Amino acid sequence: MGSYPEKTNMLQYLRTKSKVDCDSLDVPLAKELGPFVDSTSNQADAYLELVLPHRADLFKQSIALAHEIHGEYPGVAFEELTLEIAMVMLGLAIAPYITESIHIMTNPTLTSTRTIVENAQRISALTSRISPSFPLSRVCIKVVSTWEGLQACRELSALNINTLATTLYTFEQAVLAAECGCMYIAPFVHELKAFFDEKYDDGGANLLLCHEIQQYYRKHEYSTKVKAAGLLSLDEAKALAGVATMTIAPDLLRILATTEIEEKDVYRLSLFREDNMIEEKKLERKTYVEDEQGWRQAYAEAYDGKGQWKTIEAIGVFQEYQLKAERLILETERGSRSHD
């Protein structure tokens, strides 16, 4: 059960069981409660950072660099390029306070494998341009878990670009992500909408999916790691203690850091106890990487279609913030020109 003190706080305890990431680009938080392993982010995180007064200089630098290099990227809108630059800069700003990777999400409005691959390659190139000494091995590109997105991960893996499959709600997505060589998958414990609407009830957490996938990966010796995402409560964190990695939002991190627990009381609540095994039939090897039709059918049927619907909804939330961030960039650019 571990060699840690009998009494500790929940965040300290989790770090003895799983790698813990900061689900935020909040540098002061990372300094306060770190060190974290990775820093995860998305378009919503980027937008919410860019509207903060203390990010004004970074925002201006992003716009200035976009003006300088926009001609090198024909077909990419100025505001799209600016947002990519800003997301890279935000990731690099928090990098000194984490031990491993920054995560940068591709544009969720892209729907073809080709455009997603190009976007990921551009993000990698921008990272090297902005910080030539920063190792690309510490960059992980987040891609939506559609067929096209996961096939993009397959191509990116062949190019030695690390990927994470996000907006993942089904076992079928997890199987394909591993076959496509993703470094991580991020199964969402809750619907994404639950984070943006306090009154929304998504019917409860799907905690078992993380456990099933992790046992499947270990049985079949996949290197892909489960990064549980979308936790909302202390009890959910207890249940997931032992998952390979987990990414936790700021409010819950603070609760975990101030909640004293006893090891013996928490250990028995974890789904990842050594004595809690999934039945072998559920762990039988599956393959979808060369079977698009078979995958689409299995994915569409998972949880009576709810898994696919949740993925579509989550992608829609990220698309909304992509467009909000792009509008913010255009409004800021117009405002700056009007003062010149």
DRENDREN-395288 format. One record per residue (C-alpha): residue in three letters; x, y, z. Coordinates in steps of 0.2 Angstrom, whole numbers, plus 5000, padded with zeros to 4 digits. Example, Ala and Ser with C-alpha at 12.3 -4.5 7.8 and 13.67 -1.06 7.14 Angstrom:
% DRENDREN-395288
ALA506249785039
SER506849955036
This chain:
% DRENDREN-395288
MET500050005000
GLY501550125000
SER502850195012
TYR502050365014
PRO501450435031
GLU499850365038
LYS499050545038
THR499350655023
ASN498350775012
MET497450704997
LEU498550784984
GLN500150714992
TYR499350544992
LEU498850544974
ARG500650584969
THR501150414977
LYS499950324966
SER499850424950
LYS500750554940
VAL499750714943
ASP499550854930
CYS498951034931
ASP497451054920
SER497751234918
LEU498951364911
ASP498951454928
VAL500851484933
PRO500551544951
LEU499551384954
ALA500951274947
LYS502151364958
GLU501051354973
LEU500451164972
GLY501751094961
PRO502851014955
PHE501650934942
VAL502150814929
ASP501250894914
SER500251044910
THR498751014900
SER497751144890
ASN496451174877
GLN495651324868
ALA494551364883
ASP496051374894
ALA496951484881
TYR495551604879
LEU495251624898
GLU497151664900
LEU497151784886
VAL495851894893
LEU496851924909
PRO497752084911
HIS499352004916
ARG499451914899
ALA499352074889
ASP501152074884
LEU501151894879
PHE499551924869
LYS500452074860
GLN501951964857
SER500851834849
ILE500051954837
ALA501752034833
LEU502551864828
ALA500951814818
HIS501151974808
GLU503051934805
ILE502751754799
HIS501051754792
GLY501651754774
GLU502551584778
TYR500851494781
PRO499751524766
GLY497951464769
VAL498051494788
ALA497051634794
PHE497951764804
GLU496951744819
GLU497151554819
LEU499051574818
THR499051704832
LEU498051584843
GLU499251444839
ILE500751554844
ALA499851614860
MET499551434865
VAL501351394862
MET501951544872
LEU500751504886
GLY501351324887
LEU503151384887
ALA502751504901
ILE502251364913
ALA503551234907
PRO504851284920
TYR503551234934
ILE503251054927
THR504350904925
GLU503850834909
SER502750894894
ILE501751044889
HIS500150994880
ILE499451104865
MET497851064857
THR497551064838
ASN496251174831
PRO494651074835
THR493751144819
LEU494851044808
THR494050884802
SER495250804790
THR496750694794
ARG497850804782
THR497450964790
ILE497650904808
VAL499350834804
GLU499851004796
ASN499151094811
ALA500150984823
GLN501751004813
ARG501551194813
ILE501351194832
SER502951094833
ALA503851214821
LEU503151364831
THR503751294847
SER505551274840
ARG505451454833
ILE504951534849
SER506051434860
PRO507451344850
SER508151264865
PHE506551184871
PRO506551004867
LEU505050944856
SER505150784866
ARG504250894880
VAL502850944868
CYS501250834867
ILE499950884854
LYS498150854859
VAL497050784845
VAL495150754845
SER494650564846
THR493750554829
TRP494250424816
GLU495150564806
GLY495950634822
LEU496650464828
GLN497350424810
ALA498250594811
CYS498950534827
ARG499550384818
GLU500450484805
LEU501150604819
SER501850454829
ALA502850404813
LEU503550574813
ASN504050564831
ILE502750694837
ASN501950654853
THR500050644854
LEU498650634866
ALA496950584861
THR495650704869
THR493750704870
LEU493750524873
TYR492250434880
THR492250254874
PHE493350094874
GLU493350094855
GLN494250264854
ALA495550204867
VAL495850044857
LEU496150144841
ALA497150274850
ALA498450144856
GLU498550064839
CYS498950234832
GLY500350264844
CYS499650394855
MET500750434870
TYR499250474880
ILE497350464880
ALA496250574891
PRO494650484895
PHE493350614901
VAL492550564918
HIS491150694915
GLU490450774900
LEU491350934896
LYS489751034897
ALA489751004916
PHE491251114918
PHE490451264909
ASP488651244916
GLU488551224935
LYS486651174933
TYR486951044921
ASP486850864927
ASP487750734916
GLY487150584926
GLY488750544935
ALA490550504932
ASN491150364921
LEU492550304932
LEU492650124926
LEU493150164908
CYS494850224915
HIS495150064924
GLU494649954910
ILE495750034897
GLN497250034909
GLN497049854912
TYR496849824893
TYR498449924889
ARG499449824901
LYS498849654896
HIS499249694878
GLU500849794882
TYR500349954874
SER501450104878
THR499950224878
LYS499550294895
VAL497850334903
LYS497750514908
ALA496050534917
ALA495250704914
GLY493750794919
LEU493650754938
LEU492450854948
SER492550784966
LEU493650724980
ASP492850554979
GLU493150534960
ALA495050574964
LYS495050434977
ALA494250314965
LEU495550354952
ALA497050344963
GLY498250224954
VAL497750274936
ALA499350304926
THR499150494926
MET497750614929
THR497550794925
ILE496550904938
ALA495851074937
PRO496351214949
ASP494751214961
LEU494951024964
LEU496851034966
ARG496551164980
ILE495251044989
LEU496450904987
ALA497851004995
THR496851055010
THR496050885013
GLU496850775026
ILE496650595024
GLU497150425031
GLU497950305019
LYS496950155025
ASP495350235022
VAL495750295004
TYR496650144997
ARG495050034998
LEU494050164988
SER495250154973
LEU494650054957
PHE496550024954
ARG496749904969
GLU497749754965
ASP496349644969
ASN495149734958
MET495349644941
ILE494249664925
GLU493549494919
GLU494649424905
LYS493249424892
LYS493249614892
LEU495149624889
GLU495149524873
ARG496249604860
LYS495349704847
THR495949794832
TYR495249934822
VAL496650024814
GLU496349954797
ASP494449934799
GLU493650104798
GLN491850034795
GLY492049914810
TRP492650054821
ARG491350174816
GLN489950054820
ALA490649994836
TYR490950174842
ALA489250224837
GLU488450084847
ALA489550114863
TYR488450154878
ASP486950154866
GLY487650304856
LYS488050414871
GLY489950394870
GLN489850464852
TRP488650604857
LYS489750654871
THR491250664860
ILE490350774847
GLU489750884861
ALA491450904869
ILE492250944852
GLY490851074850
VAL491351164866
PHE493151174861
GLN492651234844
GLU491651374852
TYR493151434862
GLN494251424847
LEU493051544838
LYS492951654853
ALA494851664855
GLU494951704836
ARG493651844838
LEU494651914853
ILE496151914843
LEU495352014828
GLU494552134840
THR496152164849
GLU497052194832
ARG495752314826
GLY495852404843
SER497752424841
ARG497652484824
SER496352614829
HIS497552684841
ASP499052694829
